[in-house]
């Protein structure tokens, strides 16, 4: 799957969980695979101001389409720079 499609899919997949209960939903609802995915992505975003801002905005307003798009764009950049990350 190309990085843009994968990034958009992941952003769309994660946003309902953020809407539901924020980051704590990953721990309390037992969504271990989603939580693992979230932690892996946010770890890759560490030290990248635009990516960190996209995460913060998505957490604050996960149902906002622009926030989802910004997050997906930052994830696409990581996937293009590190193709092996898509397989993790």
N, CA, C and O atoms as a GROMACS GRO file, in nm:
protein
  352
    1UNK      N    1   0.086  -0.117   0.000
    1UNK     CA    2   0.000   0.000   0.000
    1UNK      C    3   0.090   0.123   0.000
    1UNK      O    4   0.190   0.126   0.071
    2UNK      N    5   0.055   0.224  -0.080
    2UNK     CA    6   0.138   0.343  -0.086
    2UNK      C    7   0.125   0.424   0.044
    2UNK      O    8   0.023   0.413   0.112
    3UNK      N    9   0.226   0.504   0.078
    3UNK     CA   10   0.227   0.577   0.206
    3UNK      C   11   0.105   0.668   0.227
    3UNK      O   12   0.053   0.675   0.339
    4UNK      N   13   0.060   0.736   0.124
    4UNK     CA   14  -0.054   0.826   0.140
    4UNK      C   15  -0.181   0.749   0.176
    4UNK      O   16  -0.254   0.788   0.266
    5UNK      N   17  -0.206   0.640   0.106
    5UNK     CA   18  -0.324   0.558   0.134
    5UNK      C   19  -0.317   0.499   0.273
    5UNK      O   20  -0.416   0.499   0.346
    6UNK      N   21  -0.200   0.448   0.311
    6UNK     CA   22  -0.182   0.388   0.443
    6UNK      C   23  -0.200   0.494   0.552
    6UNK      O   24  -0.268   0.468   0.652
    7UNK      N   25  -0.141   0.611   0.534
    7UNK     CA   26  -0.153   0.717   0.634
    7UNK      C   27  -0.298   0.762   0.651
    7UNK      O   28  -0.344   0.782   0.763
    8UNK      N   29  -0.369   0.778   0.541
    8UNK     CA   30  -0.509   0.820   0.546
    8UNK      C   31  -0.594   0.714   0.614
    8UNK      O   32  -0.682   0.746   0.693
    9UNK      N   33  -0.568   0.588   0.583
    9UNK     CA   34  -0.643   0.478   0.643
    9UNK      C   35  -0.619   0.472   0.794
    9UNK      O   36  -0.714   0.457   0.871
   10UNK      N   37  -0.495   0.484   0.836
   10UNK     CA   38  -0.463   0.479   0.979
   10UNK      C   39  -0.526   0.596   1.052
   10UNK      O   40  -0.582   0.578   1.161
   11UNK      N   41  -0.519   0.716   0.995
   11UNK     CA   42  -0.580   0.834   1.060
   11UNK      C   43  -0.730   0.815   1.076
   11UNK      O   44  -0.786   0.848   1.180
   12UNK      N   45  -0.794   0.762   0.973
   12UNK     CA   46  -0.938   0.737   0.981
   12UNK      C   47  -0.972   0.628   1.082
   12UNK      O   48  -1.075   0.633   1.149
   13UNK      N   49  -0.884   0.530   1.092
   13UNK     CA   50  -0.905   0.420   1.186
   13UNK      C   51  -0.891   0.466   1.331
   13UNK      O   52  -0.970   0.427   1.417
   14UNK      N   53  -0.791   0.549   1.358
   14UNK     CA   54  -0.764   0.591   1.495
   14UNK      C   55  -0.861   0.697   1.546
   14UNK      O   56  -0.892   0.699   1.665
   15UNK      N   57  -0.909   0.784   1.460
   15UNK     CA   58  -0.988   0.898   1.508
   15UNK      C   59  -1.115   0.859   1.584
   15UNK      O   60  -1.147   0.929   1.680
   16UNK      N   61  -1.189   0.754   1.548
   16UNK     CA   62  -1.306   0.721   1.630
   16UNK      C   63  -1.272   0.683   1.774
   16UNK      O   64  -1.349   0.710   1.866
   17UNK      N   65  -1.156   0.620   1.792
   17UNK     CA   66  -1.115   0.584   1.928
   17UNK      C   67  -1.084   0.709   2.009
   17UNK      O   68  -1.113   0.714   2.129
   18UNK      N   69  -1.027   0.809   1.944
   18UNK     CA   70  -0.999   0.934   2.012
   18UNK      C   71  -1.128   1.008   2.045
   18UNK      O   72  -1.140   1.069   2.151
   19UNK      N   73  -1.223   1.002   1.955
   19UNK     CA   74  -1.353   1.065   1.980
   19UNK      C   75  -1.419   0.997   2.099
   19UNK      O   76  -1.474   1.064   2.186
   20UNK      N   77  -1.413   0.865   2.102
   20UNK     CA   78  -1.482   0.787   2.204
   20UNK      C   79  -1.436   0.821   2.345
   20UNK      O   80  -1.519   0.846   2.432
   21UNK      N   81  -1.308   0.823   2.368
   21UNK     CA   82  -1.264   0.846   2.506
   21UNK      C   83  -1.122   0.898   2.517
   21UNK      O   84  -1.063   0.894   2.625
   22UNK      N   85  -1.067   0.947   2.410
   22UNK     CA   86  -0.931   1.000   2.415
   22UNK      C   87  -0.828   0.889   2.427
   22UNK      O   88  -0.861   0.772   2.411
   23UNK      N   89  -0.707   0.926   2.455
   23UNK     CA   90  -0.598   0.829   2.462
   23UNK      C   91  -0.621   0.720   2.565
   23UNK      O   92  -0.576   0.608   2.545
   24UNK      N   93  -0.690   0.749   2.673
   24UNK     CA   94  -0.713   0.650   2.779
   24UNK      C   95  -0.796   0.532   2.728
   24UNK      O   96  -0.788   0.423   2.785
   25UNK      N   97  -0.874   0.552   2.623
   25UNK     CA   98  -0.954   0.443   2.569
   25UNK      C   99  -0.865   0.327   2.525
   25UNK      O  100  -0.904   0.211   2.534
   26UNK      N  101  -0.745   0.361   2.479
   26UNK     CA  102  -0.654   0.257   2.434
   26UNK      C  103  -0.616   0.164   2.549
   26UNK      O  104  -0.598   0.044   2.531
   27UNK      N  105  -0.603   0.221   2.667
   27UNK     CA  106  -0.562   0.142   2.782
   27UNK      C  107  -0.682   0.078   2.852
   27UNK      O  108  -0.677  -0.040   2.887
   28UNK      N  109  -0.790   0.154   2.873
   28UNK     CA  110  -0.900   0.106   2.954
   28UNK      C  111  -0.998   0.017   2.880
   28UNK      O  112  -1.063  -0.067   2.942
   29UNK      N  113  -1.012   0.034   2.750
   29UNK     CA  114  -1.108  -0.046   2.675
   29UNK      C  115  -1.043  -0.176   2.627
   29UNK      O  116  -1.112  -0.264   2.574
   30UNK      N  117  -0.914  -0.188   2.646
   30UNK     CA  118  -0.846  -0.311   2.607
   30UNK      C  119  -0.807  -0.314   2.461
   30UNK      O  120  -0.789  -0.421   2.404
   31UNK      N  121  -0.794  -0.199   2.400
   31UNK     CA  122  -0.756  -0.192   2.259
   31UNK      C  123  -0.604  -0.192   2.247
   31UNK      O  124  -0.543  -0.094   2.205
   32UNK      N  125  -0.546  -0.303   2.286
   32UNK     CA  126  -0.400  -0.310   2.291
   32UNK      C  127  -0.334  -0.289   2.155
   32UNK      O  128  -0.232  -0.220   2.148
   33UNK      N  129  -0.389  -0.344   2.050
   33UNK     CA  130  -0.326  -0.327   1.919
   33UNK      C  131  -0.338  -0.182   1.872
   33UNK      O  132  -0.245  -0.130   1.810
   34UNK      N  133  -0.449  -0.119   1.900
   34UNK     CA  134  -0.466   0.022   1.864
   34UNK      C  135  -0.370   0.107   1.947
   34UNK      O  136  -0.304   0.197   1.895
   35UNK      N  137  -0.363   0.077   2.075
   35UNK     CA  138  -0.270   0.149   2.162
   35UNK      C  139  -0.127   0.133   2.117
   35UNK      O  140  -0.050   0.229   2.119
   36UNK      N  141  -0.090   0.013   2.078
   36UNK     CA  142   0.046  -0.012   2.030
   36UNK      C  143   0.074   0.067   1.903
   36UNK      O  144   0.182   0.124   1.886
   37UNK      N  145  -0.026   0.070   1.814
   37UNK     CA  146  -0.011   0.144   1.689
   37UNK      C  147   0.006   0.294   1.719
   37UNK      O  148   0.093   0.360   1.663
   38UNK      N  149  -0.079   0.345   1.808
   38UNK     CA  150  -0.073   0.486   1.846
   38UNK      C  151   0.064   0.521   1.904
   38UNK      O  152   0.124   0.621   1.867
   39UNK      N  153   0.112   0.437   1.997
   39UNK     CA  154   0.242   0.464   2.060
   39UNK      C  155   0.356   0.459   1.957
   39UNK      O  156   0.447   0.540   1.962
   40UNK      N  157   0.350   0.364   1.866
   40UNK     CA  158   0.454   0.352   1.763
   40UNK      C  159   0.456   0.478   1.675
   40UNK      O  160   0.563   0.530   1.644
   41UNK      N  161   0.339   0.524   1.637
   41UNK     CA  162   0.332   0.642   1.551
   41UNK      C  163   0.379   0.766   1.626
   41UNK      O  164   0.461   0.842   1.575
   42UNK      N  165   0.328   0.785   1.747
   42UNK     CA  166   0.365   0.906   1.820
   42UNK      C  167   0.513   0.906   1.858
   42UNK      O  168   0.573   1.013   1.872
   43UNK      N  169   0.572   0.789   1.874
   43UNK     CA  170   0.716   0.781   1.898
   43UNK      C  171   0.793   0.831   1.776
   43UNK      O  172   0.892   0.902   1.789
   44UNK      N  173   0.747   0.793   1.658
   44UNK     CA  174   0.811   0.839   1.534
   44UNK      C  175   0.793   0.989   1.514
   44UNK      O  176   0.876   1.053   1.449
   45UNK      N  177   0.688   1.047   1.571
   45UNK     CA  178   0.659   1.189   1.558
   45UNK      C  179   0.739   1.274   1.657
   45UNK      O  180   0.748   1.396   1.640
   46UNK      N  181   0.797   1.211   1.759
   46UNK     CA  182   0.870   1.284   1.862
   46UNK      C  183   0.987   1.361   1.800
   46UNK      O  184   1.066   1.306   1.722
   47UNK      N  185   0.997   1.488   1.837
   47UNK     CA  186   1.105   1.572   1.785
   47UNK      C  187   1.075   1.638   1.653
   47UNK      O  188   1.158   1.709   1.598
   48UNK      N  189   0.956   1.614   1.601
   48UNK     CA  190   0.912   1.675   1.475
   48UNK      C  191   0.796   1.768   1.510
   48UNK      O  192   0.682   1.723   1.523
   49UNK      N  193   0.823   1.898   1.523
   49UNK     CA  194   0.721   1.991   1.572
   49UNK      C  195   0.588   1.986   1.497
   49UNK      O  196   0.482   1.986   1.560
   50UNK      N  197   0.591   1.981   1.366
   50UNK     CA  198   0.465   1.977   1.290
   50UNK      C  199   0.388   1.848   1.317
   50UNK      O  200   0.266   1.849   1.328
   51UNK      N  201   0.461   1.738   1.329
   51UNK     CA  202   0.397   1.609   1.357
   51UNK      C  203   0.341   1.607   1.499
   51UNK      O  204   0.230   1.558   1.521
   52UNK      N  205   0.416   1.660   1.593
   52UNK     CA  206   0.368   1.666   1.732
   52UNK      C  207   0.242   1.753   1.742
   52UNK      O  208   0.150   1.720   1.816
   53UNK      N  209   0.240   1.864   1.668
   53UNK     CA  210   0.122   1.949   1.668
   53UNK      C  211   0.002   1.877   1.606
   53UNK      O  212  -0.110   1.891   1.654
   54UNK      N  213   0.026   1.800   1.501
   54UNK     CA  214  -0.082   1.724   1.438
   54UNK      C  215  -0.142   1.622   1.536
   54UNK      O  216  -0.263   1.603   1.539
   55UNK      N  217  -0.057   1.559   1.617
   55UNK     CA  218  -0.105   1.465   1.719
   55UNK      C  219  -0.189   1.538   1.822
   55UNK      O  220  -0.299   1.495   1.856
   56UNK      N  221  -0.137   1.649   1.872
   56UNK     CA  222  -0.210   1.726   1.973
   56UNK      C  223  -0.346   1.771   1.920
   56UNK      O  224  -0.448   1.757   1.989
   57UNK      N  225  -0.347   1.824   1.799
   57UNK     CA  226  -0.474   1.869   1.740
   57UNK      C  227  -0.572   1.754   1.722
   57UNK      O  228  -0.691   1.770   1.746
   58UNK      N  229  -0.522   1.639   1.680
   58UNK     CA  230  -0.609   1.523   1.660
   58UNK      C  231  -0.666   1.474   1.793
   58UNK      O  232  -0.783   1.435   1.799
   59UNK      N  233  -0.587   1.477   1.898
   59UNK     CA  234  -0.635   1.433   2.029
   59UNK      C  235  -0.742   1.530   2.081
   59UNK      O  236  -0.843   1.488   2.138
   60UNK      N  237  -0.719   1.660   2.061
   60UNK     CA  238  -0.813   1.761   2.110
   60UNK      C  239  -0.945   1.757   2.032
   60UNK      O  240  -1.053   1.765   2.091
   61UNK      N  241  -0.937   1.745   1.901
   61UNK     CA  242  -1.058   1.743   1.817
   61UNK      C  243  -1.045   1.631   1.713
   61UNK      O  244  -1.019   1.659   1.596
   62UNK      N  245  -1.062   1.507   1.755
   62UNK     CA  246  -1.040   1.394   1.664
   62UNK      C  247  -1.142   1.384   1.551
   62UNK      O  248  -1.115   1.320   1.449
   63UNK      N  249  -1.257   1.445   1.567
   63UNK     CA  250  -1.358   1.437   1.461
   63UNK      C  251  -1.341   1.545   1.356
   63UNK      O  252  -1.416   1.548   1.258
   64UNK      N  253  -1.244   1.634   1.373
   64UNK     CA  254  -1.219   1.742   1.279
   64UNK      C  255  -1.143   1.687   1.158
   64UNK      O  256  -1.034   1.632   1.172
   65UNK      N  257  -1.202   1.702   1.040
   65UNK     CA  258  -1.143   1.646   0.917
   65UNK      C  259  -1.006   1.707   0.887
   65UNK      O  260  -0.917   1.637   0.839
   66UNK      N  261  -0.989   1.834   0.914
   66UNK     CA  262  -0.859   1.897   0.890
   66UNK      C  263  -0.752   1.840   0.982
   66UNK      O  264  -0.637   1.823   0.941
   67UNK      N  265  -0.788   1.812   1.107
   67UNK     CA  266  -0.692   1.751   1.200
   67UNK      C  267  -0.655   1.610   1.153
   67UNK      O  268  -0.539   1.571   1.161
   68UNK      N  269  -0.753   1.536   1.105
   68UNK     CA  270  -0.725   1.402   1.053
   68UNK      C  271  -0.633   1.410   0.932
   68UNK      O  272  -0.541   1.329   0.918
   69UNK      N  273  -0.658   1.506   0.845
   69UNK     CA  274  -0.575   1.521   0.725
   69UNK      C  275  -0.432   1.562   0.761
   69UNK      O  276  -0.336   1.510   0.703
   70UNK      N  277  -0.418   1.653   0.856
   70UNK     CA  278  -0.284   1.695   0.898
   70UNK      C  279  -0.207   1.579   0.959
   70UNK      O  280  -0.089   1.560   0.931
   71UNK      N  281  -0.275   1.500   1.042
   71UNK     CA  282  -0.213   1.382   1.102
   71UNK      C  283  -0.173   1.282   0.993
   71UNK      O  284  -0.061   1.229   0.994
   72UNK      N  285  -0.264   1.258   0.899
   72UNK     CA  286  -0.234   1.164   0.790
   72UNK      C  287  -0.116   1.212   0.707
   72UNK      O  288  -0.033   1.131   0.665
   73UNK      N  289  -0.107   1.341   0.684
   73UNK     CA  290   0.004   1.396   0.607
   73UNK      C  291   0.136   1.376   0.679
   73UNK      O  292   0.236   1.341   0.617
   74UNK      N  293   0.138   1.400   0.809
   74UNK     CA  294   0.260   1.379   0.886
   74UNK      C  295   0.299   1.231   0.890
   74UNK      O  296   0.417   1.197   0.884
   75UNK      N  297   0.200   1.144   0.901
   75UNK     CA  298   0.227   1.001   0.900
   75UNK      C  299   0.279   0.957   0.762
   75UNK      O  300   0.368   0.874   0.754
   76UNK      N  301   0.223   1.014   0.657
   76UNK     CA  302   0.271   0.984   0.521
   76UNK      C  303   0.419   1.018   0.509
   76UNK      O  304   0.496   0.941   0.453
   77UNK      N  305   0.459   1.132   0.562
   77UNK     CA  306   0.599   1.174   0.556
   77UNK      C  307   0.690   1.074   0.627
   77UNK      O  308   0.798   1.041   0.577
   78UNK      N  309   0.646   1.025   0.742
   78UNK     CA  310   0.725   0.925   0.815
   78UNK      C  311   0.734   0.796   0.734
   78UNK      O  312   0.840   0.736   0.723
   79UNK      N  313   0.621   0.754   0.677
   79UNK     CA  314   0.620   0.629   0.600
   79UNK      C  315   0.705   0.639   0.474
   79UNK      O  316   0.768   0.541   0.434
   80UNK      N  317   0.709   0.756   0.413
   80UNK     CA  318   0.794   0.774   0.295
   80UNK      C  319   0.941   0.774   0.334
   80UNK      O  320   1.025   0.722   0.261
   81UNK      N  321   0.972   0.834   0.448
   81UNK     CA  322   1.111   0.840   0.493
   81UNK      C  323   1.160   0.705   0.549
   81UNK      O  324   1.278   0.672   0.540
   82UNK      N  325   1.066   0.628   0.605
   82UNK     CA  326   1.100   0.499   0.667
   82UNK      C  327   1.002   0.392   0.620
   82UNK      O  328   0.913   0.353   0.695
   83UNK      N  329   1.017   0.343   0.497
   83UNK     CA  330   0.923   0.245   0.442
   83UNK      C  331   0.906   0.119   0.529
   83UNK      O  332   0.799   0.059   0.530
   84UNK      N  333   1.009   0.080   0.600
   84UNK     CA  334   1.002  -0.039   0.684
   84UNK      C  335   0.903  -0.021   0.800
   84UNK      O  336   0.852  -0.120   0.852
   85UNK      N  337   0.877   0.102   0.839
   85UNK     CA  338   0.786   0.130   0.948
   85UNK      C  339   0.645   0.080   0.916
   85UNK      O  340   0.572   0.041   1.007
   86UNK      N  341   0.606   0.081   0.791
   86UNK     CA  342   0.474   0.033   0.751
   86UNK      C  343   0.454  -0.115   0.785
   86UNK      O  344   0.341  -0.160   0.807
   87UNK      N  345   0.562  -0.190   0.789
   87UNK     CA  346   0.554  -0.332   0.819
   87UNK      C  347   0.559  -0.365   0.967
   87UNK      O  348   0.540  -0.480   1.006
   88UNK      N  349   0.583  -0.267   1.049
   88UNK     CA  350   0.597  -0.292   1.193
   88UNK      C  351   0.463  -0.312   1.258
   88UNK      O  352   0.455  -0.334   1.379
   0.00000   0.00000   0.00000
